[in-house]
């Protein structure tokens, strides 16, 4: 149960913070029902649709057995092999005794589990009928066996009904001996025909399809404390994205060296010592160090203060707070072999299979047309209120037409003043007029930008950093822009290359949440907000949640500004309090006087959550 409160900006006559309107809504408690309450998906009724007194059956043991989670195509089927090169098995260890391990989930959902308020599983090709508990999710990565065996031994104080079935299926890997960079490299070498087969004779003979490669980049820093749960999380990322996929992804750590006096760019000895003293050994060979001093040379500017609209943070232009994208752009320039880069934060956690989630979001985004793309991007899709995605997109088209605003179509033009602007690529010019297009342009085109929060117009919000725009003529109107809160996104190589050009050649930059969306907006790149499931801790009336998040009465009330307190009870936003509380309860830790081992054993045992992206997780513990 989340009890935290956002710091209000006003007080009542008694000097107390007044309650928010959503604090009057009833709490949802079905999240905490465990594996002894599982029901089949077809029998599940969300808590929002049940009376508070509704009862459910509690079993002595889980009514279903854990199952392997396999979200991949059937790599060995005739259909797959007819179009693709074979996928060779990848191993964690150099001796090839331990193939990339599976994870496990239950094909069922706890009774009374609430439904997400926005986003959807089926739309993003995520299996909606299973849930994950901690033994099946993290057991294969060392959660449930001792450190003497190469695990972490975190399950000793956990409720464990039914866990023996998962334990029996786990191949115990000694992670003290694993070197993830070498494992990824071996996997790619085995499967490189899948990605560059056009350079081989077999490509001409068999005309096999090739796949793009992606980098999954975790942005970390010197001084970051790698908790045991973080180690499990990082192992899961590498195994599920890289090794299990046959090399479609590489996971990297992009490590910020805060001490600008360390010449990491000039001394191999300093670089290696800094790396080894600050990154766990198993991740040494996937880490890349960078510093702000280094990027001052790479992007010399000048970034003139007179060309900055507003520096609300009051910090230097090269500081990571205002220019986290500089490092990502630099990394991309060193790694042009990747078609896409996923920009990921260390305080994210995912309950579910990483490949299923990222591949599902990518596949969905590629299928979307460009018509009304930016307009749909700016809103939250509430399936129980709006109906299916097609109904929602039709509603957005209708509301856009009624507003009298011209829909976005291709690159946008704006008054540049005395400064030159970078030309947009010919490939992003619309092939027809907006009226002539029958929702065809963009279908089948990979998205250049995928975000996990709406892409909104910051000029129509109360977002504090909406005017942190640098390098454009401040004597004319500030360029149009878009933003997505939380810098978690997938960026294409061509978008990153354009961002790089805008930065070094044109001396343009913006606040990090605004920079990639705005460059995509200016140059006509395909950008999508992927509607992943987001839960709330309270039962909001559907019309109220739509009005609050999609139709705020004033820009100041926008959820991306003065109304951001409305996000406190969500599972994904920069200021969410519920997300961290729910995650720690899922781990088995007590939170705000509830949960913990005895509570689980006296109740329905371990929590079992459907796939869910948590943010932010500022601390975590197991009992």
C-alpha positions as CSV (number, residue, x, y, z in Angstrom):
1,X,0.0,0.0,0.0
2,X,1.4,3.4,-1.0
3,X,1.2,6.0,1.7
4,X,3.5,8.6,0.4
5,X,2.3,12.1,-0.4
6,X,3.5,14.6,-3.0
7,X,4.7,17.9,-1.6
8,X,1.8,20.2,-2.2
9,X,2.3,23.8,-3.2
10,X,-0.4,25.2,-0.9
11,X,-1.8,24.5,2.6
12,X,-5.2,24.8,4.2
13,X,-5.9,27.2,7.1
14,X,-4.5,24.7,9.6
15,X,-1.1,24.6,7.9
16,X,-1.8,21.1,6.6
17,X,-1.5,19.9,3.0
18,X,-5.0,19.6,1.6
19,X,-5.9,16.1,0.2
20,X,-5.8,15.6,-3.5
21,X,-9.1,14.7,-5.3
22,X,-7.9,11.2,-6.0
23,X,-7.3,10.4,-2.4
24,X,-11.0,10.0,-2.0
25,X,-11.1,7.1,-4.4
26,X,-11.2,3.6,-2.9
27,X,-7.9,1.7,-2.8
28,X,-7.3,-1.3,-5.0
29,X,-5.9,-4.2,-3.0
30,X,-6.0,-7.1,-5.5
31,X,-2.4,-6.6,-6.4
32,X,-1.3,-8.3,-3.2
33,X,-3.3,-11.6,-3.8
34,X,-0.8,-14.4,-4.3
35,X,-0.2,-17.6,-6.1
36,X,-2.6,-19.6,-4.0
37,X,-5.5,-17.4,-5.4
38,X,-4.7,-17.9,-9.1
39,X,-7.6,-18.2,-11.5
40,X,-7.6,-19.0,-15.2
41,X,-7.5,-15.9,-17.4
42,X,-10.9,-16.6,-18.8
43,X,-12.3,-16.6,-15.2
44,X,-10.5,-13.5,-14.1
45,X,-12.7,-10.4,-13.2
46,X,-10.7,-7.2,-12.4
47,X,-11.2,-5.7,-9.0
48,X,-12.6,-2.6,-10.5
49,X,-15.6,-4.6,-11.6
50,X,-16.3,-6.4,-8.3
51,X,-18.0,-5.4,-5.1
52,X,-15.5,-4.9,-2.2
53,X,-16.9,-7.9,-0.4
54,X,-16.4,-10.3,-3.3
55,X,-14.7,-13.5,-2.1
56,X,-12.4,-15.9,-3.9
57,X,-11.0,-19.4,-3.3
58,X,-7.7,-19.8,-1.6
59,X,-5.9,-23.1,-2.5
60,X,-3.5,-25.1,-0.4
61,X,-0.9,-24.9,-3.2
62,X,-0.9,-23.0,-6.5
63,X,-3.6,-24.5,-8.7
64,X,-1.3,-24.3,-11.8
65,X,2.2,-25.3,-12.5
66,X,4.9,-22.8,-13.6
67,X,5.6,-22.8,-17.3
68,X,8.6,-21.8,-19.4
69,X,8.2,-18.3,-20.9
70,X,9.1,-18.5,-24.6
71,X,8.1,-15.3,-26.5
72,X,10.4,-16.0,-29.5
73,X,9.4,-17.2,-33.0
74,X,9.8,-21.0,-33.4
75,X,13.4,-20.8,-34.5
76,X,13.5,-24.4,-35.6
77,X,10.2,-24.5,-37.6
78,X,10.2,-25.0,-41.4
79,X,8.4,-21.7,-41.8
80,X,11.0,-19.8,-39.9
81,X,14.0,-21.5,-41.6
82,X,12.5,-20.9,-45.1
83,X,12.9,-17.2,-44.5
84,X,15.7,-16.9,-42.0
85,X,19.1,-18.3,-41.2
86,X,19.1,-20.8,-38.4
87,X,19.5,-19.6,-34.8
88,X,22.4,-21.3,-33.0
89,X,22.1,-21.8,-29.3
90,X,24.0,-19.4,-27.1
91,X,25.6,-20.2,-23.8
92,X,26.3,-18.3,-20.6
93,X,29.7,-20.0,-20.1
94,X,32.7,-20.4,-22.4
95,X,32.6,-24.2,-22.0
96,X,29.0,-24.3,-23.3
97,X,27.6,-26.3,-20.4
98,X,24.9,-23.7,-19.6
99,X,22.6,-22.6,-22.4
100,X,20.8,-19.3,-22.0
101,X,18.4,-20.1,-19.1
102,X,14.6,-20.0,-19.3
103,X,12.4,-18.0,-16.9
104,X,9.0,-19.3,-15.6
105,X,5.5,-17.9,-15.1
106,X,2.1,-19.1,-14.1
107,X,-0.6,-19.3,-16.7
108,X,-3.2,-17.7,-14.5
109,X,-3.9,-14.4,-12.7
110,X,-4.5,-13.8,-9.0
111,X,-8.2,-13.4,-8.1
112,X,-9.3,-9.8,-8.1
113,X,-6.1,-8.5,-9.7
114,X,-6.9,-5.0,-10.9
115,X,-6.8,-4.2,-14.6
116,X,-4.5,-1.5,-15.9
117,X,-6.1,1.9,-16.5
118,X,-4.3,2.7,-19.7
119,X,-2.4,0.6,-22.2
120,X,-3.0,-3.0,-23.2
121,X,-1.2,-6.4,-23.4
122,X,-2.6,-7.9,-26.6
123,X,-2.0,-4.7,-28.5
124,X,1.7,-4.8,-27.7
125,X,1.8,-8.6,-28.4
126,X,2.4,-9.4,-24.7
127,X,0.7,-12.5,-23.4
128,X,-2.1,-11.3,-21.2
129,X,-2.8,-14.6,-19.4
130,X,0.2,-15.1,-17.2
131,X,1.8,-13.7,-14.1
132,X,5.3,-13.7,-12.6
133,X,6.5,-14.4,-9.0
134,X,10.0,-13.9,-7.9
135,X,11.3,-17.5,-7.9
136,X,10.3,-18.1,-11.6
137,X,11.4,-14.6,-12.7
138,X,14.7,-14.3,-10.9
139,X,15.5,-17.9,-9.8
140,X,17.5,-18.7,-13.0
141,X,19.7,-15.7,-12.3
142,X,20.8,-16.7,-8.8
143,X,17.9,-15.5,-6.6
144,X,17.2,-18.8,-5.1
145,X,20.5,-20.7,-4.6
146,X,23.4,-20.0,-2.3
147,X,26.4,-17.8,-3.0
148,X,28.7,-20.8,-2.6
149,X,27.0,-22.1,-5.7
150,X,27.4,-18.8,-7.6
151,X,23.9,-17.5,-6.7
152,X,22.8,-14.8,-4.4
153,X,20.8,-16.8,-1.8
154,X,18.1,-14.2,-1.5
155,X,15.2,-16.6,-1.0
156,X,16.0,-17.9,2.4
157,X,13.5,-15.7,4.1
158,X,10.8,-15.9,1.4
159,X,7.4,-17.6,1.5
160,X,7.9,-20.5,-0.9
161,X,4.8,-22.6,-1.5
162,X,5.2,-24.2,-4.9
163,X,8.7,-22.9,-5.4
164,X,10.2,-26.4,-5.4
165,X,8.7,-27.0,-8.9
166,X,10.6,-23.9,-10.2
167,X,13.7,-24.9,-8.3
168,X,13.7,-28.3,-9.9
169,X,13.8,-26.8,-13.4
170,X,16.5,-24.3,-12.8
171,X,20.0,-24.9,-14.1
172,X,22.3,-23.4,-11.4
173,X,24.8,-21.2,-13.1
174,X,27.9,-20.0,-11.2
175,X,27.6,-16.3,-12.0
176,X,30.9,-15.6,-10.3
177,X,32.6,-17.0,-13.4
178,X,30.4,-15.3,-16.1
179,X,31.7,-12.6,-18.3
180,X,28.7,-11.1,-20.1
181,X,30.6,-9.2,-22.8
182,X,32.3,-12.4,-24.0
183,X,29.1,-14.3,-23.8
184,X,27.4,-11.7,-26.0
185,X,30.3,-11.7,-28.5
186,X,30.3,-15.5,-28.8
187,X,26.5,-15.4,-29.4
188,X,26.8,-12.9,-32.1
189,X,29.7,-14.7,-33.9
190,X,27.7,-17.9,-33.9
191,X,24.7,-16.1,-35.5
192,X,26.2,-13.2,-37.5
193,X,24.8,-14.6,-40.8
194,X,21.4,-13.6,-39.4
195,X,22.4,-9.9,-39.5
196,X,24.9,-9.5,-42.4
197,X,24.0,-12.4,-44.7
198,X,24.0,-10.0,-47.7
199,X,27.7,-10.3,-47.6
200,X,27.7,-14.0,-48.1
201,X,27.0,-16.3,-51.0
202,X,24.2,-17.9,-49.2
203,X,22.2,-14.7,-49.3
204,X,22.2,-14.7,-53.1
205,X,21.2,-18.3,-53.2
206,X,18.6,-18.5,-50.6
207,X,17.5,-14.9,-50.3
208,X,17.2,-15.1,-46.5
209,X,15.9,-12.2,-44.5
210,X,18.3,-10.4,-42.3
211,X,17.5,-8.7,-39.0
212,X,18.6,-5.3,-37.6
213,X,20.7,-5.3,-34.4
214,X,19.9,-3.2,-31.4
215,X,21.9,-1.9,-28.4
216,X,20.3,-1.8,-25.0
217,X,22.1,0.9,-23.2
218,X,21.9,1.2,-19.4
219,X,23.0,4.7,-18.2
220,X,24.9,4.3,-14.9
221,X,27.6,6.3,-13.1
222,X,30.6,6.1,-10.8
223,X,29.3,5.7,-7.3
224,X,26.2,3.7,-8.3
225,X,25.6,0.9,-5.8
226,X,24.7,-2.4,-7.6
227,X,22.3,-4.1,-5.3
228,X,21.7,-7.8,-5.5
229,X,18.3,-7.1,-7.2
230,X,20.0,-4.9,-9.7
231,X,22.5,-7.7,-10.5
232,X,19.5,-10.1,-11.1
233,X,17.9,-7.4,-13.3
234,X,20.9,-6.9,-15.5
235,X,21.5,-10.6,-15.9
236,X,17.9,-10.9,-17.0
237,X,18.4,-8.2,-19.6
238,X,21.4,-9.7,-21.1
239,X,20.1,-13.3,-21.2
240,X,16.6,-12.5,-22.5
241,X,17.6,-9.8,-25.0
242,X,20.9,-11.0,-26.3
243,X,21.6,-14.7,-25.6
244,X,18.1,-16.1,-26.0
245,X,17.4,-14.1,-29.1
246,X,20.5,-15.4,-30.9
247,X,22.3,-12.0,-30.8
248,X,19.6,-9.6,-31.8
249,X,20.6,-7.3,-29.0
250,X,23.8,-6.3,-27.2
251,X,23.5,-4.9,-23.7
252,X,25.9,-2.1,-22.7
253,X,26.6,0.0,-19.7
254,X,27.3,3.7,-20.4
255,X,29.1,4.8,-17.2
256,X,29.3,8.5,-16.3
257,X,32.7,9.4,-14.7
258,X,31.7,12.4,-12.6
259,X,35.4,13.4,-11.8
260,X,36.4,15.5,-14.7
261,X,39.9,15.4,-13.5
262,X,40.3,11.8,-14.5
263,X,41.8,11.6,-18.0
264,X,40.0,8.4,-19.0
265,X,40.3,9.4,-22.7
266,X,44.1,9.8,-22.4
267,X,45.2,6.9,-20.2
268,X,44.3,3.3,-20.7
269,X,45.6,2.6,-17.1
270,X,43.3,5.2,-15.6
271,X,40.4,4.0,-17.7
272,X,40.8,0.4,-16.7
273,X,41.4,1.2,-13.0
274,X,38.3,3.4,-12.9
275,X,36.2,0.8,-14.6
276,X,37.3,-2.1,-12.4
277,X,36.9,-0.2,-9.1
278,X,33.3,0.9,-9.9
279,X,31.6,-1.8,-12.0
280,X,30.9,-5.4,-10.9
281,X,33.4,-7.8,-12.6
282,X,30.9,-9.8,-14.6
283,X,30.0,-6.5,-16.5
284,X,33.4,-5.1,-17.1
285,X,33.5,-6.0,-20.7
286,X,30.1,-4.4,-21.6
287,X,30.9,-1.1,-19.9
288,X,32.0,2.2,-21.7
289,X,33.2,5.2,-19.6
290,X,32.5,8.8,-20.5
291,X,32.8,12.2,-18.8
292,X,31.5,15.7,-19.3
293,X,35.0,17.0,-19.9
294,X,35.4,14.5,-22.7
295,X,32.1,15.6,-24.3
296,X,33.1,19.3,-24.0
297,X,35.7,18.5,-26.6
298,X,33.4,16.3,-28.7
299,X,30.7,19.0,-28.8
300,X,32.6,22.2,-28.4
301,X,29.6,24.5,-29.3
302,X,29.7,27.3,-28.6
303,X,26.4,27.0,-26.7
304,X,25.8,30.7,-25.9
305,X,23.8,31.7,-22.9
306,X,22.2,34.5,-25.0
307,X,20.7,31.8,-27.2
308,X,19.1,29.9,-24.3
309,X,15.4,30.6,-23.8
310,X,15.3,29.5,-20.2
311,X,17.6,27.5,-18.0
312,X,15.2,26.5,-15.2
313,X,17.7,24.0,-13.8
314,X,20.4,26.7,-13.4
315,X,23.1,24.2,-14.4
316,X,25.8,24.0,-17.0
317,X,24.8,23.0,-20.5
318,X,27.3,20.0,-20.4
319,X,25.9,18.7,-17.1
320,X,24.2,15.3,-17.4
321,X,21.0,16.8,-16.0
322,X,20.5,19.0,-19.1
323,X,22.5,17.0,-21.7
324,X,22.2,13.2,-21.0
325,X,21.7,12.8,-24.7
326,X,25.2,14.0,-25.5
327,X,26.7,10.8,-24.2
328,X,24.1,8.6,-26.0
329,X,24.8,10.4,-29.3
330,X,28.6,10.0,-28.8
331,X,28.0,6.3,-28.0
332,X,25.9,5.9,-31.2
333,X,28.6,7.5,-33.3
334,X,31.1,4.8,-32.1
335,X,28.6,2.0,-32.7
336,X,27.0,2.6,-36.1
337,X,26.5,-1.2,-36.4
338,X,23.3,-0.8,-34.4
339,X,20.1,0.1,-36.2
340,X,18.5,1.0,-32.9
341,X,19.5,2.0,-29.4
342,X,17.3,1.6,-26.4
343,X,18.0,4.3,-23.8
344,X,17.4,2.7,-20.4
345,X,17.6,4.0,-16.8
346,X,18.9,2.2,-13.8
347,X,15.7,2.8,-11.7
348,X,13.5,0.8,-14.1
349,X,12.3,-2.7,-13.3
350,X,10.3,-5.0,-15.5
351,X,8.1,-7.9,-14.3
352,X,8.0,-10.0,-17.4
353,X,10.2,-11.1,-20.3
354,X,12.4,-8.3,-21.7
355,X,12.3,-9.6,-25.3
356,X,8.6,-10.0,-25.3
357,X,8.2,-6.4,-24.1
358,X,10.7,-4.6,-26.4
359,X,9.9,-6.7,-29.4
360,X,6.2,-6.3,-28.9
361,X,6.5,-2.5,-28.7
362,X,8.7,-2.4,-31.8
363,X,6.4,-4.6,-33.8
364,X,3.3,-2.6,-32.8
365,X,5.1,0.7,-33.7
366,X,6.1,-0.6,-37.1
367,X,2.5,-1.4,-37.9
368,X,1.1,2.1,-37.2
369,X,0.4,4.6,-39.9
370,X,1.7,8.2,-39.7
371,X,-1.8,9.8,-40.2
372,X,-2.8,11.3,-36.8
373,X,0.3,9.8,-35.4
374,X,1.4,12.8,-33.3
375,X,-2.1,13.5,-32.2
376,X,-2.6,10.0,-30.9
377,X,0.8,10.2,-29.3
378,X,-0.2,13.1,-27.1
379,X,-3.0,11.2,-25.3
380,X,-3.5,8.3,-22.9
381,X,-5.5,5.4,-24.3
382,X,-7.9,4.1,-21.6
383,X,-9.3,0.9,-23.2
384,X,-12.2,0.5,-20.7
385,X,-13.3,4.0,-21.6
386,X,-12.3,4.5,-25.2
387,X,-12.7,0.9,-26.4
388,X,-10.2,-0.8,-28.8
389,X,-7.2,1.1,-30.2
390,X,-9.0,1.7,-33.5
391,X,-11.9,3.4,-31.7
392,X,-9.4,5.5,-29.8
393,X,-7.5,6.6,-32.9
394,X,-10.8,7.4,-34.7
395,X,-11.8,9.6,-31.7
396,X,-8.5,11.4,-31.8
397,X,-9.0,12.1,-35.6
398,X,-12.6,13.4,-34.9
399,X,-11.4,15.7,-32.0
400,X,-8.5,17.0,-34.1
401,X,-10.8,17.9,-36.9
402,X,-13.2,19.6,-34.5
403,X,-10.4,21.6,-32.9
404,X,-9.5,23.3,-36.2
405,X,-5.8,22.6,-35.7
406,X,-4.0,21.3,-38.7
407,X,-2.7,17.7,-38.1
408,X,1.0,17.1,-38.3
409,X,2.1,15.7,-41.7
410,X,5.8,15.3,-42.4
411,X,8.6,17.6,-41.2
412,X,7.4,20.8,-39.5
413,X,8.6,24.2,-40.6
414,X,9.3,27.1,-38.2
415,X,10.7,30.6,-38.2
416,X,14.5,30.2,-37.9
417,X,15.5,33.9,-37.6
418,X,19.2,34.7,-38.2
419,X,20.4,31.1,-37.7
420,X,20.5,28.3,-40.2
421,X,18.5,25.1,-39.7
422,X,19.4,21.6,-40.7
423,X,17.6,20.2,-43.8
424,X,15.3,17.3,-43.3
425,X,15.9,14.1,-45.2
426,X,14.0,13.5,-48.4
427,X,12.8,10.1,-47.1
428,X,10.5,11.8,-44.5
429,X,8.6,13.9,-47.1
430,X,5.0,12.7,-47.3
431,X,4.3,10.7,-50.5
432,X,0.8,12.2,-50.8
433,X,-1.2,15.0,-49.2
434,X,-2.8,14.4,-45.8
435,X,-6.3,14.1,-47.4
436,X,-5.2,11.6,-50.1
437,X,-3.5,9.2,-47.6
438,X,-5.7,6.3,-46.6
439,X,-3.7,5.5,-43.5
440,X,-1.0,3.9,-45.6
441,X,2.1,6.1,-45.2
442,X,4.2,4.6,-42.4
443,X,2.7,1.2,-42.2
444,X,5.5,-1.3,-42.1
445,X,8.1,1.4,-41.4
446,X,10.2,0.9,-38.2
447,X,9.7,3.7,-35.7
448,X,12.6,6.1,-35.3
449,X,11.4,6.9,-31.7
450,X,9.4,4.8,-29.3
451,X,8.6,6.3,-25.9
452,X,6.6,5.0,-22.9
453,X,4.9,8.2,-21.9
454,X,2.9,10.5,-24.3
455,X,4.7,12.8,-26.7
456,X,3.0,16.1,-25.7
457,X,3.4,19.7,-26.7
458,X,5.3,21.3,-23.8
459,X,4.2,24.8,-24.7
460,X,0.6,23.7,-23.8
461,X,1.7,22.3,-20.4
462,X,3.0,23.6,-17.1
463,X,6.1,21.4,-17.4
464,X,8.9,23.4,-15.8
465,X,11.6,22.6,-18.5
466,X,9.4,23.4,-21.5
467,X,11.6,26.4,-22.5
468,X,15.1,24.9,-22.0
469,X,15.9,25.4,-25.7
470,X,19.5,26.4,-26.7
471,X,21.1,27.5,-30.0
472,X,18.0,28.8,-31.8
473,X,17.3,32.5,-32.4
474,X,15.7,33.9,-29.2
475,X,14.5,37.0,-31.1
476,X,11.8,34.9,-32.9
477,X,9.2,32.5,-31.7
478,X,10.7,29.4,-29.9
479,X,10.7,26.4,-32.3
480,X,7.7,24.0,-31.9
481,X,8.7,20.9,-29.9
482,X,7.5,17.7,-28.3
483,X,8.5,16.0,-25.1
484,X,8.1,12.6,-23.3
485,X,8.7,12.5,-19.5
486,X,11.2,9.8,-18.4
487,X,14.1,9.4,-20.8
488,X,13.4,5.8,-21.6
489,X,13.1,5.2,-25.4
490,X,14.2,3.5,-28.5
491,X,16.0,5.7,-31.0
492,X,16.9,4.8,-34.6
493,X,20.4,5.2,-36.0
494,X,19.2,7.9,-38.4
495,X,17.5,9.9,-35.6
496,X,20.6,9.7,-33.4
497,X,22.7,10.8,-36.4
498,X,20.5,13.8,-36.9
499,X,20.6,14.7,-33.2
500,X,24.4,14.5,-33.5
501,X,24.4,16.7,-36.5
502,X,22.1,19.2,-34.9
503,X,24.4,19.3,-31.8
504,X,27.8,19.6,-33.3
505,X,27.1,21.4,-36.6
506,X,24.2,23.6,-35.6
507,X,24.9,24.0,-31.8
508,X,21.3,23.1,-31.1
509,X,20.1,21.3,-27.9
510,X,17.2,21.0,-25.5
511,X,16.4,19.5,-22.2
512,X,16.8,15.6,-22.5
513,X,13.1,14.7,-22.4
514,X,12.5,17.2,-25.1
515,X,15.4,16.7,-27.5
516,X,14.8,13.4,-29.3
517,X,11.0,14.0,-29.7
518,X,11.6,17.5,-31.0
519,X,14.2,16.5,-33.5
520,X,11.9,13.7,-34.7
521,X,9.1,16.2,-34.9
522,X,11.1,18.8,-36.8
523,X,12.5,16.3,-39.4
524,X,9.4,14.1,-39.9
525,X,10.7,10.9,-38.3
526,X,8.3,8.3,-37.3
527,X,7.7,8.5,-33.5
528,X,5.3,6.5,-31.4
529,X,4.2,6.4,-27.7
530,X,3.8,2.7,-27.0
531,X,0.7,2.2,-24.9
532,X,2.1,-0.2,-22.3
533,X,-0.1,-1.2,-19.3
534,X,-0.1,1.3,-16.4
535,X,-1.8,0.5,-13.1
536,X,-3.1,2.8,-10.3
537,X,-3.4,2.1,-6.6
538,X,-6.9,3.6,-6.5
539,X,-10.2,3.0,-8.4
540,X,-10.5,6.1,-10.5
541,X,-13.9,6.7,-12.3
542,X,-13.1,6.3,-16.0
543,X,-14.5,9.7,-17.0
544,X,-12.5,11.4,-14.3
545,X,-9.2,9.8,-15.3
546,X,-9.9,10.7,-19.0
547,X,-10.6,14.3,-18.1
548,X,-7.7,14.6,-15.7
549,X,-5.1,13.1,-18.0
550,X,-6.4,13.9,-21.5
551,X,-8.4,17.1,-21.1
552,X,-7.0,19.2,-18.3
553,X,-8.9,22.5,-17.9
554,X,-5.8,24.6,-18.2
555,X,-2.1,24.0,-19.2
556,X,-1.2,24.5,-15.6
557,X,-3.3,21.4,-14.7
558,X,-1.6,19.2,-17.2
559,X,-0.3,15.9,-15.7
560,X,3.1,17.1,-17.2
561,X,3.2,20.1,-14.9
562,X,1.0,21.2,-12.0
563,X,-1.2,18.2,-12.3
564,X,1.7,15.7,-11.9
565,X,0.5,14.8,-8.5
566,X,-2.1,12.7,-10.3
567,X,0.7,10.3,-11.2
568,X,1.7,9.5,-7.7
569,X,-0.4,6.4,-7.5
570,X,0.6,5.1,-10.9
571,X,3.2,2.4,-11.8
572,X,5.1,4.5,-14.3
573,X,6.1,8.2,-14.1
574,X,9.1,10.1,-12.8
575,X,7.4,10.8,-9.4
576,X,5.4,7.7,-8.9
577,X,5.4,6.5,-5.3
578,X,3.1,3.5,-5.7
579,X,5.4,1.8,-8.3
580,X,8.3,1.4,-5.9
581,X,6.1,0.3,-3.0
582,X,4.4,-2.4,-5.2
583,X,7.8,-3.6,-6.5
584,X,9.2,-4.1,-3.0
585,X,6.0,-5.9,-1.9
586,X,6.5,-8.2,-5.0
587,X,10.0,-8.9,-3.8
588,X,8.6,-10.1,-0.5
589,X,9.7,-7.1,1.6
590,X,7.4,-5.4,4.1
591,X,6.3,-1.9,3.0
592,X,4.5,0.7,5.2
593,X,3.6,-2.0,7.8
594,X,2.2,-4.5,5.3
595,X,3.6,-7.5,3.5
596,X,6.6,-9.6,4.3
597,X,7.0,-13.3,4.8
598,X,4.6,-13.9,7.6
599,X,1.9,-11.8,5.9
600,X,2.3,-13.9,2.7
601,X,2.3,-17.2,4.5
602,X,-0.8,-16.3,6.5
603,X,-2.5,-15.1,3.3
604,X,-2.2,-16.3,-0.3
605,X,1.6,-16.5,-0.5
606,X,3.8,-14.7,-3.0
607,X,2.5,-11.9,-5.2
608,X,2.2,-12.8,-8.9
609,X,2.1,-9.7,-11.1
610,X,1.3,-9.5,-14.8
611,X,4.0,-8.0,-17.0
612,X,4.6,-4.5,-15.8
613,X,7.2,-1.7,-16.2
614,X,8.0,-0.1,-12.9
615,X,9.5,3.4,-12.5
616,X,11.1,4.8,-10.4
617,X,12.7,2.3,-8.1
618,X,14.8,4.4,-5.7
619,X,15.5,1.6,-3.2
620,X,14.7,-2.1,-2.8
621,X,15.2,-4.8,-0.3
622,X,14.2,-8.4,0.4
623,X,13.1,-9.5,3.8
